[in-house]
Amino acid sequence: MLDREQVLKVAHLARLELTPAEEAQFTTQLGDILEYFEQLSQLDTSEVQPTARAIDVSNVTRPDQWEAYRDRDLIVQSAPAPETTLQGDFFKVPKIIGGED
């Protein structure tokens, strides 16, 4: 059985300030929850496979497929700062790592 001192200890660890009414309410509620867990611990689960979910869920995804965009010039021209060098066409983007240069 959970007592008021244990509820106050948990509230202190969680940095919660409880009113006397909340202390009484949470003592009862948390006691009921722990009592329910005690009932659950009496069940035989030796034949139950461990799982992360109560139901089987999986994402429906398609495999990634690389596909070249046909109008490469349009992409480069649409960039905010296109630049053509001997190595090819590029566009400048703001620096996000490091500092301001």
Order of alpha helices (4+ residues) and beta strands (2+ residues): alpha-alpha-alpha-beta-beta
